[in-house]
Amino acid sequence: MIDTRTAPYAALLLRVSLGILFLAHGLLLKIFVFTIPGTVGYFQSIGYPGFFAYLVIAGEIGGGLALILGVWTRTISLLLLPIMIGATLQHVGNGWLFTAQNGGWEFPVFWTIALVAQALLGDGAFALRLSRYSDPVGELANAHSR
């Protein structure tokens, strides 16, 4: 049974955790560690157009901030899926474990599933802008009790 009193806080924890991870990967890793030209070069070296790097960086930073703040949580979670699906596909050849050389695909798959879960859960507690359908847990509980 879903505890409708605590579920919004669980959604909050997931939302903020995802937001911090996306922000860290977009800002710290891709801009400050790899640099923008380095990230563009990497995307080109694996066969993607260089402008994809800009889209991914913007998506990770903007999406991360939106998730942390709780702005359009469902939509942002769904919009970030292509980034994580692309990351998963890029790592598939490296094996399952993320500790494998060049990283495995367990971590990007987990992120993908977490984004889907967040899209299903909604904003959670302390969101700046509640989504149109922000309380699926409560609706589910009410529907189940009928």
SULQUI-V320047 format. One record per pair of residues at least 4 apart in sequence whose C-alpha atoms are under 8 Angstrom apart, sorted by sequence separation. I is the first residue (numbers start at 1). J is the second residue. D is the distance in whole Angstrom. If there is no record, write none. Layout:
i:I j:J d:D
i:I j:J d:D
//
This chain:
i:3 j:7 d:6
i:4 j:8 d:7
i:6 j:10 d:7
i:7 j:11 d:6
i:8 j:12 d:6
i:9 j:13 d:6
i:10 j:14 d:6
i:11 j:15 d:6
i:12 j:16 d:6
i:13 j:17 d:6
i:14 j:18 d:6
i:15 j:19 d:6
i:16 j:20 d:6
i:17 j:21 d:6
i:18 j:22 d:6
i:19 j:23 d:6
i:20 j:24 d:6
i:21 j:25 d:6
i:22 j:26 d:6
i:23 j:27 d:6
i:24 j:28 d:5
i:25 j:29 d:5
i:26 j:30 d:5
i:27 j:31 d:5
i:28 j:32 d:5
i:29 j:33 d:5
i:30 j:34 d:5
i:31 j:35 d:4
i:34 j:38 d:5
i:35 j:39 d:6
i:36 j:40 d:6
i:37 j:41 d:6
i:38 j:42 d:6
i:39 j:43 d:6
i:40 j:44 d:6
i:41 j:45 d:6
i:42 j:46 d:6
i:43 j:47 d:7
i:44 j:48 d:5
i:48 j:52 d:7
i:49 j:53 d:8
i:50 j:54 d:8
i:51 j:55 d:7
i:52 j:56 d:6
i:53 j:57 d:6
i:54 j:58 d:6
i:55 j:59 d:6
i:56 j:60 d:6
i:57 j:61 d:6
i:58 j:62 d:6
i:59 j:63 d:5
i:60 j:64 d:6
i:61 j:65 d:6
i:62 j:66 d:6
i:63 j:67 d:6
i:64 j:68 d:6
i:65 j:69 d:6
i:66 j:70 d:6
i:67 j:71 d:6
i:72 j:76 d:6
i:73 j:77 d:6
i:74 j:78 d:6
i:75 j:79 d:6
i:76 j:80 d:6
i:77 j:81 d:7
i:80 j:84 d:7
i:81 j:85 d:6
i:82 j:86 d:6
i:83 j:87 d:6
i:84 j:88 d:6
i:85 j:89 d:6
i:86 j:90 d:6
i:87 j:91 d:6
i:88 j:92 d:6
i:89 j:93 d:8
i:91 j:95 d:7
i:92 j:96 d:7
i:96 j:100 d:8
i:98 j:102 d:8
i:99 j:103 d:6
i:100 j:104 d:6
i:105 j:109 d:6
i:106 j:110 d:6
i:107 j:111 d:6
i:108 j:112 d:6
i:109 j:113 d:6
i:110 j:114 d:6
i:111 j:115 d:6
i:112 j:116 d:6
i:113 j:117 d:6
i:114 j:118 d:6
i:115 j:119 d:6
i:116 j:120 d:6
i:117 j:121 d:6
i:118 j:122 d:6
i:123 j:127 d:6
i:130 j:134 d:6
i:135 j:139 d:6
i:136 j:140 d:6
i:137 j:141 d:6
i:138 j:142 d:6
i:139 j:143 d:6
i:140 j:144 d:6
i:141 j:145 d:6
i:142 j:146 d:7
i:2 j:7 d:7
i:23 j:28 d:8
i:24 j:29 d:6
i:25 j:30 d:6
i:26 j:31 d:7
i:27 j:32 d:7
i:28 j:33 d:6
i:29 j:34 d:6
i:30 j:35 d:6
i:31 j:36 d:5
i:34 j:39 d:6
i:43 j:48 d:5
i:44 j:49 d:6
i:58 j:63 d:8
i:59 j:64 d:8
i:66 j:71 d:5
i:67 j:72 d:8
i:95 j:100 d:7
i:98 j:103 d:4
i:99 j:104 d:7
i:118 j:123 d:8
i:29 j:35 d:8
i:30 j:36 d:6
i:43 j:49 d:7
i:44 j:50 d:5
i:66 j:72 d:7
i:67 j:73 d:6
i:94 j:100 d:6
i:97 j:103 d:7
i:98 j:104 d:4
i:43 j:50 d:6
i:66 j:73 d:7
i:94 j:101 d:7
i:97 j:104 d:5
i:98 j:105 d:6
i:123 j:130 d:6
i:31 j:39 d:8
i:94 j:102 d:7
i:95 j:103 d:8
i:96 j:104 d:5
i:97 j:105 d:7
i:98 j:106 d:6
i:123 j:131 d:7
i:30 j:39 d:6
i:41 j:50 d:7
i:43 j:52 d:7
i:67 j:76 d:7
i:94 j:103 d:6
i:95 j:104 d:5
i:96 j:105 d:5
i:97 j:106 d:6
i:98 j:107 d:6
i:122 j:131 d:7
i:40 j:50 d:5
i:43 j:53 d:6
i:66 j:76 d:7
i:67 j:77 d:8
i:94 j:104 d:5
i:95 j:105 d:7
i:96 j:106 d:5
i:124 j:134 d:7
i:40 j:51 d:7
i:91 j:102 d:7
i:93 j:104 d:8
i:94 j:105 d:7
i:122 j:133 d:7
i:123 j:134 d:6
i:124 j:135 d:8
i:40 j:52 d:8
i:91 j:103 d:6
i:92 j:104 d:6
i:122 j:134 d:5
i:40 j:53 d:5
i:63 j:76 d:6
i:91 j:104 d:5
i:92 j:105 d:5
i:121 j:134 d:8
i:122 j:135 d:7
i:39 j:53 d:6
i:40 j:54 d:7
i:63 j:77 d:8
i:91 j:105 d:5
i:121 j:135 d:8
i:122 j:136 d:7
i:121 j:136 d:6
i:89 j:105 d:8
i:120 j:136 d:7
i:121 j:137 d:7
i:36 j:53 d:8
i:63 j:80 d:7
i:88 j:105 d:5
i:36 j:54 d:8
i:87 j:105 d:8
i:60 j:80 d:8
i:88 j:108 d:5
i:59 j:80 d:7
i:87 j:108 d:6
i:88 j:109 d:6
i:85 j:108 d:7
i:84 j:108 d:6
i:85 j:109 d:8
i:84 j:109 d:7
i:31 j:57 d:8
i:30 j:57 d:7
i:56 j:83 d:7
i:84 j:111 d:7
i:85 j:112 d:7
i:84 j:112 d:6
i:26 j:56 d:8
i:27 j:57 d:7
i:26 j:57 d:5
i:81 j:112 d:6
i:26 j:58 d:7
i:26 j:59 d:8
i:27 j:60 d:8
i:26 j:60 d:5
i:27 j:61 d:6
i:81 j:115 d:7
i:25 j:60 d:7
i:26 j:61 d:5
i:80 j:115 d:8
i:81 j:116 d:8
i:25 j:61 d:8
i:23 j:60 d:6
i:24 j:61 d:8
i:78 j:115 d:7
i:22 j:60 d:5
i:23 j:61 d:5
i:77 j:115 d:5
i:78 j:116 d:7
i:22 j:61 d:6
i:23 j:62 d:8
i:77 j:116 d:7
i:23 j:63 d:8
i:22 j:63 d:7
i:23 j:64 d:5
i:77 j:118 d:7
i:78 j:119 d:7
i:22 j:64 d:5
i:23 j:65 d:7
i:77 j:119 d:6
i:21 j:64 d:7
i:19 j:63 d:7
i:20 j:64 d:6
i:74 j:118 d:7
i:75 j:119 d:7
i:19 j:64 d:4
i:20 j:65 d:8
i:73 j:118 d:8
i:74 j:119 d:4
i:18 j:64 d:7
i:19 j:65 d:6
i:73 j:119 d:7
i:74 j:120 d:7
i:19 j:66 d:7
i:19 j:67 d:5
i:20 j:68 d:7
i:74 j:122 d:6
i:18 j:67 d:7
i:19 j:68 d:5
i:73 j:122 d:6
i:74 j:123 d:7
i:18 j:68 d:8
i:73 j:123 d:5
i:16 j:67 d:6
i:17 j:68 d:8
i:72 j:123 d:8
i:15 j:67 d:6
i:16 j:68 d:5
i:71 j:123 d:8
i:15 j:68 d:6
i:16 j:69 d:8
i:70 j:123 d:6
i:70 j:124 d:8
i:15 j:70 d:7
i:70 j:126 d:7
i:71 j:127 d:7
i:70 j:127 d:4
i:71 j:128 d:6
i:72 j:129 d:7
i:74 j:131 d:7
i:15 j:73 d:8
i:69 j:127 d:6
i:70 j:128 d:5
i:71 j:129 d:5
i:72 j:130 d:7
i:73 j:131 d:7
i:69 j:128 d:6
i:70 j:129 d:6
i:71 j:130 d:7
i:72 j:131 d:6
i:70 j:130 d:7
i:71 j:131 d:8
i:18 j:111 d:8
i:18 j:114 d:8
i:18 j:115 d:8
i:14 j:114 d:8
i:15 j:118 d:7
i:14 j:118 d:7
i:11 j:118 d:7
i:15 j:123 d:7
i:15 j:124 d:8
i:11 j:121 d:6
i:11 j:122 d:7
i:12 j:123 d:7
i:11 j:123 d:7
i:12 j:124 d:5
i:11 j:124 d:5
i:12 j:125 d:5
i:10 j:124 d:7
i:11 j:125 d:7
i:12 j:126 d:7
i:8 j:123 d:8
i:9 j:124 d:6
i:12 j:127 d:8
i:8 j:124 d:4
i:9 j:125 d:5
i:7 j:124 d:7
i:8 j:125 d:5
i:7 j:137 d:7
i:4 j:137 d:6
i:4 j:138 d:6
i:2 j:137 d:7
i:4 j:141 d:7
i:2 j:141 d:7
//
